[in-house]
């Protein structure tokens, strides 16, 4: 009985993990790591430009 329960439990948990992975929004957008880096760099530069200078 315990063996069946442990096998069923692990399979259910793997199914939940697979379900959550397949329904992620970021899987629909293919972006290279370089593009992500450039977007973050541009956002940081814009934030630094808009921030008041500390004196």
Secondary structure, DSSP 4 states (H G I P E B T S, - for coil): -HHHHHHHHHHHHHHHHHHHHHT-GGGG----HHHHHHHHHHHHHHHHHHSPPP-
